[in-house]
Amino acid sequence: MLTKIIVHKVGNKINQESLILSGEELRLDDEMKELLEDFFLKAFKSEEQFRFYSDSYLVNNPVYSSVAEVFEDKEKFVWEAENIAKHLYEVTENPRVQNGELFIVYFEGAENADGSKTDSIGIFKMENKTPFLKIFPQNDSFEIEKDYGIGLSKLDKGCLIYNNFKETGFAVSVVDNNKNGDMYYWFEDFLKVRQRDDDYFHTQETLAVYKDFITRQLPQEFEVSKADQADFLNKSINFFKEKEKFDFEEFTSEVLEDKNVIESFSNFKSDYENEMQVAISEDFAINESAVKKQSRGFKSVIKLDKNFHIYVHGDRKKIETGQDEKGKYYRLYFDEEK
């Protein structure tokens, strides 16, 4: 439930635009609170979560420090919201970043069965103005005027910070639908967040590393056809869709099978972890949302010159390759034509 809200106008410092701060909270009726709450919260559909971090001590992350103070004492809401707006203004170092209204919102969480509740703080920046028409009576007719305002269809930038996991940087959901040619401005420069080490992360990273291995590394080390690669991709995504838990040994033995390929994949995964400075678990609960998102990139397509594409969805044994006097060919076996 939305209980506190304040709005500031944050310009682009590099373009010599102003920072205009509010001195007090907005006073809204219940209908407007409900409208804004629905608009702000509906933007966060993904289960992917982040956490604040700092290159030194966590408390030196300005946004983390401010929201931690508000969670401890809601009387500091106006003061810390001002600090957040000042921080956003100071990190604007790209002239292409648009100015906009910055909403800081406090949400009280619903009470759980055990009596506990998780409050959250939202930070939302609206940059794009939508044209709309105002129609009003004038004498015996009507007049039409064009104006600009904030549309309620899509949130430009936002984050929702949940009051849990404080010691490791809170749990944070983030959206950025208007990058303005600067993909680091919201995530890195302002919030300074990185993905949380949870089941979503491990599911996502395992599938990403595996796909990279199959498409790039496997053909360099082993004699595999495009059909073989398509089969590996299909078997892997089916494994993740059918299982509730991921076990590295079970996965590699069922999907990769060959011990030499398994060893190669293990080495590839280790090299990736060292290069990216991450640790991907080999035993975790599979996150369905992460599987659904990653599976969009697991389309097993064999592209043949500019003439044909073969979409492979299943049994590898029903595809044969060969070559004759006319050239290379694929032979496909099927039971019925649809």
LINVENJO-V824678 format. One record per residue. N is the residue number from 1. RES is the residue in one letter. PSI is psi in radians with two decimals (NA if undefined). OMEGA is omega in radians with two decimals (999 if undefined). D_LAST is the distance of its C-alpha to the last C-alpha in Angstrom with 2 decimals. Layout:
N & RES & PSI & OMEGA & D_LAST
N & RES & PSI & OMEGA & D_LAST
This chain:
1 & M & 2.28 & 3.13 & 51.25
2 & L & 2.10 & -3.11 & 52.61
3 & T & -0.41 & 3.12 & 56.37
4 & K & 2.47 & 3.11 & 57.57
5 & I & 2.43 & 3.08 & 56.49
6 & I & 2.62 & -3.12 & 58.18
7 & V & 2.41 & 3.07 & 57.12
8 & H & 2.75 & 3.06 & 58.51
9 & K & 2.02 & -3.08 & 57.95
10 & V & 1.95 & 3.10 & 57.22
11 & G & -3.11 & 3.11 & 57.72
12 & N & 1.96 & -3.07 & 57.21
13 & K & -0.69 & -3.12 & 60.42
14 & I & -0.58 & 3.12 & 59.88
15 & N & 0.23 & 3.10 & 59.68
16 & Q & 0.60 & 3.03 & 62.84
17 & E & 2.78 & -2.99 & 61.16
18 & S & 2.80 & 2.93 & 62.74
19 & L & 2.05 & -3.11 & 62.00
20 & I & 2.02 & -3.04 & 62.83
21 & L & 2.45 & 3.03 & 63.28
22 & S & 2.55 & -3.14 & 63.47
23 & G & -0.16 & -3.12 & 66.44
24 & E & 2.92 & -3.12 & 65.01
25 & E & 2.76 & 3.01 & 61.90
26 & L & 2.48 & 3.06 & 60.05
27 & R & 1.90 & -3.03 & 60.96
28 & L & 2.62 & 3.03 & 57.90
29 & D & 2.96 & -3.05 & 57.39
30 & D & -0.62 & -3.12 & 54.85
31 & E & -0.75 & 3.13 & 52.32
32 & M & -0.66 & 3.09 & 52.37
33 & K & -0.77 & -3.12 & 52.19
34 & E & -0.69 & 3.13 & 49.09
35 & L & -0.82 & -3.12 & 47.47
36 & L & -0.68 & 3.13 & 48.26
37 & E & -0.77 & 3.12 & 47.32
38 & D & -0.74 & -3.13 & 43.83
39 & F & -0.81 & -3.09 & 43.48
40 & F & -0.79 & -2.98 & 44.75
41 & L & -0.45 & -3.09 & 42.96
42 & K & -0.24 & -3.13 & 39.44
43 & A & -0.32 & -3.03 & 39.13
44 & F & 1.49 & -3.09 & 39.15
45 & K & -0.48 & -3.07 & 35.66
46 & S & 2.58 & 3.06 & 35.33
47 & E & -0.06 & 3.11 & 36.93
48 & E & 2.25 & -3.12 & 38.14
49 & Q & 2.70 & -3.10 & 41.93
50 & F & 3.12 & 3.07 & 44.81
51 & R & 2.62 & 3.07 & 48.53
52 & F & 2.61 & 3.04 & 51.61
53 & Y & 2.95 & 3.11 & 53.39
54 & S & 2.66 & 3.09 & 56.47
55 & D & -0.23 & 3.07 & 57.81
56 & S & -1.86 & 3.11 & 60.93
57 & Y & 2.51 & -3.07 & 61.36
58 & L & -0.62 & -3.11 & 58.67
59 & V & -0.29 & 3.12 & 61.25
60 & N & -0.06 & 2.99 & 61.52
61 & N & 2.01 & -3.01 & 58.07
62 & P & -0.75 & -3.10 & 59.18
63 & V & -0.74 & 3.08 & 56.26
64 & Y & -0.83 & -3.10 & 56.31
65 & S & -0.75 & -3.10 & 60.07
66 & S & -0.80 & -3.11 & 59.94
67 & V & -0.58 & 3.09 & 57.29
68 & A & -0.69 & 3.11 & 59.05
69 & E & -0.72 & -3.11 & 62.25
70 & V & -0.70 & 3.10 & 60.63
71 & F & -0.57 & 3.11 & 59.04
72 & E & -0.64 & -3.06 & 62.55
73 & D & 1.82 & -3.09 & 64.31
74 & K & -0.25 & 3.08 & 62.58
75 & E & -0.29 & 3.14 & 65.86
76 & K & 0.11 & -3.03 & 65.04
77 & F & -0.91 & -3.08 & 61.87
78 & V & -0.76 & -3.12 & 63.37
79 & W & -0.83 & -3.10 & 65.15
80 & E & -0.54 & 3.06 & 62.22
81 & A & -0.64 & 3.08 & 59.81
82 & E & -0.72 & 3.11 & 62.27
83 & N & -0.68 & 3.12 & 62.24
84 & I & -0.76 & 3.13 & 58.44
85 & A & -0.71 & 3.11 & 58.58
86 & K & -0.72 & 3.13 & 61.34
87 & H & -0.77 & 3.12 & 59.35
88 & L & -0.72 & 3.13 & 56.29
89 & Y & -0.72 & -3.07 & 58.63
90 & E & -0.53 & -3.08 & 60.28
91 & V & 0.01 & 3.12 & 57.11
92 & T & 1.79 & -3.09 & 55.90
93 & E & 0.28 & 3.12 & 56.46
94 & N & 2.11 & -3.10 & 53.80
95 & P & -0.26 & -3.13 & 54.69
96 & R & -0.20 & 3.13 & 51.04
97 & V & 2.25 & -3.10 & 50.88
98 & Q & 2.62 & 3.01 & 51.07
99 & N & 2.98 & 3.14 & 53.64
100 & G & 3.03 & 3.10 & 52.68
101 & E & 2.33 & 3.13 & 53.61
102 & L & 2.04 & 3.11 & 53.62
103 & F & 2.24 & 2.99 & 53.22
104 & I & 2.19 & -2.99 & 54.50
105 & V & 2.43 & 3.04 & 53.55
106 & Y & 2.21 & 3.11 & 54.55
107 & F & 2.24 & 3.01 & 52.24
108 & E & 2.23 & -3.10 & 53.59
109 & G & 2.74 & 3.08 & 51.04
110 & A & 2.62 & -3.11 & 50.39
111 & E & 2.30 & 3.10 & 52.36
112 & N & 3.05 & -3.11 & 50.59
113 & A & -0.56 & -3.13 & 51.26
114 & D & 0.11 & 3.11 & 53.97
115 & G & -0.14 & -3.14 & 55.71
116 & S & 2.86 & 3.07 & 54.71
117 & K & 2.68 & -3.13 & 52.97
118 & T & 1.89 & 3.07 & 51.63
119 & D & 2.88 & 3.12 & 52.81
120 & S & 2.75 & 3.09 & 51.24
121 & I & 2.27 & 3.13 & 52.30
122 & G & 2.45 & 3.04 & 50.09
123 & I & 2.05 & -3.02 & 50.77
124 & F & 2.30 & 3.11 & 48.87
125 & K & 2.18 & 3.13 & 49.40
126 & M & 2.09 & -3.05 & 48.33
127 & E & -0.65 & -3.09 & 48.48
128 & N & 2.34 & 3.07 & 46.50
129 & K & 2.35 & -3.09 & 47.98
130 & T & 2.30 & 3.08 & 45.82
131 & P & 2.49 & 3.07 & 47.26
132 & F & 2.83 & -3.10 & 47.72
133 & L & 2.42 & 3.02 & 49.68
134 & K & 2.15 & -3.10 & 52.71
135 & I & 2.20 & -3.11 & 53.55
136 & F & 2.65 & -3.11 & 56.96
137 & P & 2.49 & 3.10 & 59.30
138 & Q & 1.88 & -3.06 & 62.00
139 & N & -2.09 & -3.11 & 64.53
140 & D & 0.20 & -3.10 & 62.68
141 & S & -2.73 & 3.13 & 59.39
142 & F & 2.67 & 3.05 & 57.27
143 & E & 2.58 & 3.11 & 57.27
144 & I & 2.27 & 3.06 & 54.33
145 & E & 2.52 & 3.08 & 54.78
146 & K & 2.37 & 3.11 & 52.40
147 & D & 3.04 & -3.14 & 52.70
148 & Y & 2.50 & 3.13 & 50.95
149 & G & -3.06 & -3.13 & 50.21
150 & I & 2.08 & 3.08 & 48.03
151 & G & 2.65 & -3.10 & 44.54
152 & L & 0.40 & -3.12 & 43.13
153 & S & -0.62 & -3.08 & 39.47
154 & K & 2.32 & 3.09 & 39.59
155 & L & 2.29 & -3.13 & 42.25
156 & D & -0.99 & -3.14 & 43.37
157 & K & 2.50 & 3.12 & 44.91
158 & G & 2.79 & 2.98 & 45.69
159 & C & 2.61 & 3.13 & 46.43
160 & L & 2.03 & -3.07 & 47.01
161 & I & 2.09 & -3.12 & 49.52
162 & Y & 2.48 & -3.10 & 49.66
163 & N & 1.11 & 2.99 & 53.01
164 & N & 2.85 & -3.10 & 52.08
165 & F & 0.68 & -3.11 & 52.29
166 & K & -0.73 & -3.04 & 55.26
167 & E & -0.45 & -3.12 & 56.64
168 & T & 0.29 & 3.05 & 53.56
169 & G & 0.33 & -3.12 & 53.00
170 & F & 2.95 & 2.99 & 51.43
171 & A & 2.19 & -3.01 & 47.70
172 & V & 2.27 & 2.98 & 46.50
173 & S & 2.42 & -3.03 & 43.30
174 & V & 2.45 & 2.99 & 43.05
175 & V & 2.54 & 3.04 & 41.13
176 & D & 1.70 & -3.08 & 41.76
177 & N & 0.12 & -3.11 & 39.69
178 & N & 1.40 & -2.99 & 42.21
179 & K & -0.23 & 3.05 & 43.35
180 & N & 0.57 & -3.12 & 45.33
181 & G & 0.13 & 3.13 & 45.10
182 & D & 1.69 & -3.06 & 46.71
183 & M & -0.15 & -3.09 & 44.38
184 & Y & -0.27 & -3.00 & 47.39
185 & Y & -0.84 & -3.04 & 49.45
186 & W & -0.86 & -3.07 & 48.10
187 & F & -0.80 & -2.98 & 46.95
188 & E & -0.98 & -3.05 & 49.68
189 & D & -0.76 & -3.08 & 52.64
190 & F & -1.11 & -3.05 & 52.85
191 & L & -0.69 & -3.01 & 51.31
192 & K & 1.27 & -3.13 & 51.42
193 & V & 2.71 & 2.98 & 48.68
194 & R & 2.81 & -3.02 & 46.49
195 & Q & 2.47 & 3.11 & 43.61
196 & R & 2.57 & 3.12 & 44.67
197 & D & 1.36 & -3.10 & 44.47
198 & D & -3.02 & -3.09 & 42.22
199 & D & -0.61 & 3.08 & 38.97
200 & Y & -0.82 & -3.12 & 36.95
201 & F & -0.84 & -3.09 & 38.72
202 & H & -0.67 & 3.08 & 38.27
203 & T & -0.85 & -3.12 & 34.54
204 & Q & -0.84 & -3.06 & 34.06
205 & E & -0.69 & 3.14 & 36.34
206 & T & -0.80 & 3.13 & 35.01
207 & L & -0.68 & -3.13 & 31.43
208 & A & -0.78 & 3.14 & 32.82
209 & V & -0.73 & -3.13 & 35.05
210 & Y & -0.80 & 3.14 & 32.41
211 & K & -0.73 & 3.13 & 29.95
212 & D & -0.69 & 3.12 & 32.90
213 & F & -0.82 & -3.09 & 33.82
214 & I & -0.71 & -3.04 & 30.41
215 & T & -0.48 & -3.06 & 29.95
216 & R & -0.88 & -3.00 & 33.63
217 & Q & -0.75 & -3.06 & 35.80
218 & L & -0.80 & -3.13 & 33.71
219 & P & -0.37 & 3.13 & 33.11
220 & Q & -0.49 & -3.06 & 36.86
221 & E & -0.45 & -3.02 & 37.95
222 & F & 2.74 & 3.07 & 35.37
223 & E & 1.72 & -3.13 & 33.27
224 & V & 2.50 & 3.09 & 29.74
225 & S & 2.97 & 3.06 & 26.71
226 & K & -0.58 & 3.11 & 24.37
227 & A & -0.68 & 3.09 & 21.84
228 & D & -0.76 & 3.12 & 24.66
229 & Q & -0.75 & 3.11 & 25.36
230 & A & -0.68 & 3.13 & 21.80
231 & D & -0.75 & 3.10 & 22.02
232 & F & -0.76 & -3.13 & 25.38
233 & L & -0.76 & 3.13 & 24.21
234 & N & -0.77 & -3.12 & 21.30
235 & K & -0.64 & -3.11 & 23.71
236 & S & -0.80 & -3.10 & 26.36
237 & I & -0.58 & 3.07 & 24.52
238 & N & -0.65 & 3.09 & 23.17
239 & F & -0.82 & -3.10 & 26.82
240 & F & -0.52 & 3.14 & 28.04
241 & K & -0.51 & -3.05 & 25.56
242 & E & -0.45 & -3.07 & 26.37
243 & K & 2.70 & 3.05 & 30.12
244 & E & -0.51 & 3.13 & 32.90
245 & K & 2.58 & 3.10 & 35.41
246 & F & 2.27 & 3.03 & 35.36
247 & D & 2.16 & -3.01 & 37.49
248 & F & -0.80 & -3.10 & 37.80
249 & E & -0.73 & 3.12 & 38.41
250 & E & -0.76 & -3.13 & 35.55
251 & F & -0.88 & -3.07 & 33.14
252 & T & -0.65 & -3.13 & 34.28
253 & S & -0.60 & -3.13 & 34.40
254 & E & -0.63 & -3.02 & 30.87
255 & V & -0.82 & -3.09 & 29.17
256 & L & -0.65 & 3.04 & 31.43
257 & E & -1.06 & -3.07 & 32.94
258 & D & 2.28 & -3.06 & 35.15
259 & K & -0.56 & 3.12 & 38.69
260 & N & -0.68 & 3.08 & 39.27
261 & V & -0.69 & 3.11 & 36.22
262 & I & -0.77 & 3.12 & 37.32
263 & E & -0.72 & 3.12 & 40.80
264 & S & -0.75 & 3.13 & 39.57
265 & F & -0.71 & 3.11 & 37.56
266 & S & -0.75 & 3.12 & 40.64
267 & N & -0.70 & 3.13 & 42.79
268 & F & -0.75 & 3.12 & 40.38
269 & K & -0.75 & 3.13 & 40.34
270 & S & -0.73 & 3.12 & 44.15
271 & D & -0.69 & 3.12 & 44.58
272 & Y & -0.78 & -3.13 & 42.40
273 & E & -0.71 & 3.13 & 44.47
274 & N & -0.73 & -3.11 & 47.69
275 & E & -0.72 & -3.09 & 46.65
276 & M & -0.10 & -3.14 & 45.38
277 & Q & 0.85 & 3.07 & 48.09
278 & V & 2.82 & 3.07 & 45.80
279 & A & 1.99 & -3.11 & 45.42
280 & I & 2.13 & -3.09 & 41.93
281 & S & 2.70 & 3.07 & 42.14
282 & E & 0.18 & 3.14 & 40.71
283 & D & 1.86 & -3.09 & 40.63
284 & F & 2.82 & 3.06 & 39.39
285 & A & 2.26 & -3.10 & 37.36
286 & I & 2.25 & -3.14 & 33.88
287 & N & 2.07 & -3.06 & 33.54
288 & E & -0.65 & -3.13 & 30.19
289 & S & -0.71 & 3.12 & 30.80
290 & A & -0.67 & 3.11 & 31.52
291 & V & -0.78 & -3.13 & 28.38
292 & K & -0.75 & -3.13 & 26.26
293 & K & -0.79 & -3.10 & 28.13
294 & Q & -0.53 & -3.07 & 28.04
295 & S & -0.33 & 3.11 & 24.39
296 & R & -0.49 & 3.14 & 23.61
297 & G & 0.04 & -3.12 & 25.14
298 & F & 0.63 & 3.09 & 23.34
299 & K & 2.03 & -3.09 & 20.25
300 & S & 1.65 & -3.07 & 19.70
301 & V & 2.24 & 3.03 & 19.10
302 & I & 2.02 & -3.11 & 20.21
303 & K & 2.15 & -3.10 & 21.54
304 & L & 1.78 & -3.09 & 22.13
305 & D & -2.37 & 3.10 & 24.87
306 & K & 0.17 & -3.02 & 23.84
307 & N & -0.72 & -2.99 & 20.96
308 & F & 2.63 & 2.93 & 18.08
309 & H & 2.31 & 3.07 & 17.22
310 & I & 2.09 & 3.10 & 15.39
311 & Y & 2.06 & -3.07 & 14.54
312 & V & 2.07 & -3.10 & 15.40
313 & H & -0.26 & -3.02 & 14.74
314 & G & -2.17 & -2.90 & 15.83
315 & D & 1.99 & 3.13 & 17.19
316 & R & -0.49 & -3.07 & 19.45
317 & K & -0.25 & -3.13 & 19.99
318 & K & 0.19 & 3.09 & 16.63
319 & I & 2.23 & 3.07 & 17.91
320 & E & 2.58 & 3.07 & 20.83
321 & T & 2.71 & 3.12 & 23.06
322 & G & -3.02 & 3.13 & 25.65
323 & Q & 2.38 & 3.06 & 27.73
324 & D & -2.86 & -3.07 & 28.88
325 & E & -0.35 & 3.13 & 30.91
326 & K & -0.27 & -3.13 & 28.19
327 & G & -2.94 & 3.13 & 27.93
328 & K & 2.63 & 3.12 & 25.97
329 & Y & 2.80 & 2.96 & 22.39
330 & Y & 2.39 & 3.06 & 19.56
331 & R & 2.17 & -3.09 & 17.82
332 & L & 2.34 & 3.09 & 14.50
333 & Y & 2.41 & -3.13 & 13.64
334 & F & 2.81 & -3.13 & 10.43
335 & D & -0.67 & 3.14 & 9.95
336 & E & 2.68 & 3.13 & 6.53
337 & E & 2.31 & -3.11 & 3.81
338 & K & NA & 999 & 0.00
